[in-house]
């Protein structure tokens, strides 16, 4: 239950009304949504173009073949999927996130605490491989954060294959 209190302040020829909501407002927030493949691609087709959908489908198909799992997001407005990989050493990696808002977030911030990428030189090697793809320019300080690239940067077959080769290298490093 919510209530609205309106306080009235009068002075020096002015009259002001100040509303205040009383009660628990957090429960009125829109609930999260459990995304799946169908609703992700429906949303992506609205927010992006057919090329974005094509690139995301190819990334998902490649991830299904090479990752050990796919995690589907719970965003209220934007869908996502995250290819995951569990190593024989017991490490769980989230490789990157693909968002229905037409971007891919690279998880450098998470990589830096993993044994294989704790050394900055490995993260630099990864950013250089990604930056070798035409249309991608992740700043050097991005190796400690979660930079994003656009799906449209991978719309060419050459660029998409370079992205796949980069993450094949990544999987070889963590295996």
Secondary structure as GFF3:
##gff-version 3
##sequence-region A 1 175
A	DSSP	beta_strand	2	11	.	.	.	ID=ss1
A	DSSP	beta_strand	14	23	.	.	.	ID=ss2
A	DSSP	three_ten_helix	26	28	.	.	.	ID=ss3
A	DSSP	alpha_helix	37	47	.	.	.	ID=ss4
A	DSSP	alpha_helix	50	66	.	.	.	ID=ss5
A	DSSP	beta_strand	69	72	.	.	.	ID=ss6
A	DSSP	beta_strand	80	86	.	.	.	ID=ss7
A	DSSP	beta_strand	92	99	.	.	.	ID=ss8
A	DSSP	beta_strand	103	106	.	.	.	ID=ss9
A	DSSP	alpha_helix	108	111	.	.	.	ID=ss10
A	DSSP	three_ten_helix	115	117	.	.	.	ID=ss11
A	DSSP	alpha_helix	120	131	.	.	.	ID=ss12
A	DSSP	three_ten_helix	140	144	.	.	.	ID=ss13
A	DSSP	beta_strand	148	150	.	.	.	ID=ss14
A	DSSP	three_ten_helix	151	154	.	.	.	ID=ss15
A	DSSP	alpha_helix	157	174	.	.	.	ID=ss16
###
